[in-house]
């Protein structure tokens, strides 16, 4: 079975997706990290994140993917572990830009399809259930209020944060607008997705809700 979890920035998808995959014995794939990796590569190469020609040239010599080390999934770009380097405000906003570029989306579509070929995985992202895996066995859309998402994002990176809570919220709102209004694969709820509003729910409550649906689905598929 292949499960997708889409939703806006800061909804808590990463934490929930990772735990859900662990509970089910599935692989966890953070597709947002792939876009962040491309954004970091562009920034390091001084390539404008909206320059399709520059991005296309860069992607020809790019190798990006995941490896598991000591039970932890790490993002590798051209043999370099960039898992920690992609979690900065600059990379976050750059990722929002590159994710709207058709050349980047086409490149990562191939990467994501290869990762999903064996199924038994939880894919987290923005368009997993609508574009990348429209035939996924189970789709979730995880949401929460802007205020809650901003506070979660602020607390998540408070040790390295150079932004105030107000600046984080402004970035969240700006990214929401970018993600939902872009021409290519905008953020939206798939028609057959189960919407989970996590505003007033704990991580455990969200995971249990998704587990219930996953087990029901598994029972129907394999029962």
Secondary structure as GFF3:
##gff-version 3
##sequence-region A 1 223
A	DSSP	beta_strand	2	6	.	.	.	ID=ss1
A	DSSP	alpha_helix	13	24	.	.	.	ID=ss2
A	DSSP	beta_strand	27	30	.	.	.	ID=ss3
A	DSSP	alpha_helix	31	44	.	.	.	ID=ss4
A	DSSP	alpha_helix	52	60	.	.	.	ID=ss5
A	DSSP	beta_strand	64	69	.	.	.	ID=ss6
A	DSSP	beta_strand	72	77	.	.	.	ID=ss7
A	DSSP	beta_strand	80	81	.	.	.	ID=ss8
A	DSSP	alpha_helix	89	98	.	.	.	ID=ss9
A	DSSP	alpha_helix	102	116	.	.	.	ID=ss10
A	DSSP	beta_strand	121	125	.	.	.	ID=ss11
A	DSSP	pi_helix	128	132	.	.	.	ID=ss12
A	DSSP	beta_strand	138	143	.	.	.	ID=ss13
A	DSSP	alpha_helix	146	156	.	.	.	ID=ss14
A	DSSP	alpha_helix	165	181	.	.	.	ID=ss15
A	DSSP	beta_strand	194	197	.	.	.	ID=ss16
A	DSSP	alpha_helix	203	222	.	.	.	ID=ss17
###
